[in-house]
């Protein structure tokens, strides 16, 4: 897959919309048809519109904004911190600590998604 950029959002929207009407899709996204048309024609969306479009396109905004590496680094750091706390219990198997770490990170991710 080609690198996602802010200027490629319009092309992605047009592709996913296909033959469907602009009003129908705009309503589905939660924006006006005029806004959808402008973005499909190369104009940059505002932050709220960008967020709605990313949700509809099912893409992570961080991929488009180029902060994916920062998020991965933060997740790795969070994972290390959680594991350190869980492994202080010497009676706990490393596999259990890993499973609990994965569960906590998944819960954090789900909460973040709901807040968007």
Secondary structure, 3 states (H helix, E strand, C coil): CCCCCHHHHHHHHHHHHCCCCHHHHHHHHCCCHHHHHHHHCCCCCCHHHHHHHHHHHCCCHHHHHCCHHHHHHHHHHHHHHHHHHHHCCCCCCHHHHHHHHHHHHHHHHHHHHHHC
